[in-house]
Amino acid sequence: MVGYGRCGEAHARCYSAMPDAAVVAVVDSTPTRRRIACRHHPHAEVVGSLTELSAEVDLALICTPPSSHETYIEESLLRGAHVFCEKPVFLDPVNGRRLIDLASARARIIFPGHNYLFAPVLNALREQCSPARIGRPQRVEITIDRTRPAPGISDWRPGWRSDRGVAGGGILVDHGAHCVYLTEWLCDRQIRQVSCRIRYGASGIDDWSELRLRLGGGLTAMVTLDWRAVSRRTAYRVIGEYGTAAVVLDGQSGAVPGGRVTGPVPAQTRNGHTHADWMPEMAREVLRHVVSASDVRALAAPALTVAEVIAAAYASARAGGRWHSVGTHDRARTDLPHQAGARWRAIRSGKSSP
């Protein structure tokens, strides 16, 4: 474990409970967090930096703030470890490509911490927005309203998400990363262009953002992110040719005017922003890829897409919302409807190799 904050602690608890995994080392720069890690994992080596680490590890789980991700990914790969990294995996697309090259050359994976792909409520929504139910998807709408950034642990820096030097950006980096990969996943289309408007708060980071996205097949998306909202709200909506699939969380009504909601979705468990109840399935998927260590580039490609879209969004905002093209790296998917989704479901059911 690299980083033993709220998220790292939840991941460590998850892997410790698995019969085929063990936490052998914890790296954290904060003395209080190291003491807590020693109590939780008495047989693990607990140190303040990766350079102090002597234990041999198969997998490094990087759960530090975004600004340190690329450094820890490189150090872990050079030590011979596979990598799981919380989102956003990369901040710099150029550096992301270099690290994927390094991982490929060493036959090590970089597994993106895109945990919303394991949320039951979003998997149910995805099933409902298939072309068989609502027709060909035409537009995706995502709204994320929060009254403030999620606080960090009191042992370190509770307000780190408002520090650009640590967080790498504001709400666009924090929540936008999820919205980018979810947009592509919900409709099986790749983002081609982005236009973005941003408002900056007193701390100098973006606390409101609106992204317009153009995807393959003529599909469009609108993503609105707000850290200054009066109340918390999360809404996902996919509009098709003859129906609409949607879910509105956080106690709001799920009704969608002017469209047909295709069915109910399961309730979302409330256990904080670490979403620990989604971790076991994601951890099993991570370990399966560690064992096979194949398709390294395809596995890391969504993380590179996130970095490219966010970089293009910031560039667009600086240019007054002008449309910017997204990088054209070799992705593992095509724009064929739901082809990637079918492959994802097959992988998760163990019916195909990764």
Buried (B, 14 or more C-beta within 10 A) or exposed (E): BBBBBBBBBBBBBBBEEEEEBEBBBBBBBBEEBBEBBEEBBEEBBBBBEBEEBEEEBBBBBBBBBBBBBBEBBBBBBEEEBBBBBBBBBBBEBEBBBBBBEBBBEBEBBBBBBBBBBBBBBBBBBBBBBBBEBBBEBBBBBBBBBBEEBBBBBEBBBEEBBBBBEBBBBBBBBBBBBBBBBBBBBBBBBBBBBBBBBBBEBEBEBBBBBBBBBBBBBEBBBBBBBBBEBEEBBBBBBBBBEEBBBBBBBEEBEEEBEEBBBBEEBEEBEEEEEBBBBBBBBBBBBBBBBBEEBEBBBBBBBBBBBBBBBBBBBBEBBEEEBEBBEBBEBEBEBEBEBBEBBEBBBEBBEEEEEB
